Amino acid sequence: MTFAKIRIESRDDCAKALHGLMQRGRVTVLRDQVLIVPSPALEWLTAERVSFTLLESLHHDDVVQTLRNHLTHAVQ
């Protein structure tokens, strides 16, 4: 399965997207309104007219590495 790392600029859109996506599958939330979602979630976001910016397409190993990097940089 492939994943997408996206940013949703609007806080209201981000809340709407997070609520809808959590009901449909797995969502990883990072800081600054960045989400990692399964690729099929992009279709739902488009259908719901939630504007987002695709930052990166990821495979499962990339997701794991992103989370490890994110956690390592947070501890200082």
Buried (B, 14 or more C-beta within 10 A) or exposed (E): EEBBBBBBEEEEBBEBBBEBBEEEEEBBEBEEBBBBBBEEBBEBBEEEEBEBEEEEEBEEEBBEEBEEEBEEEEEE
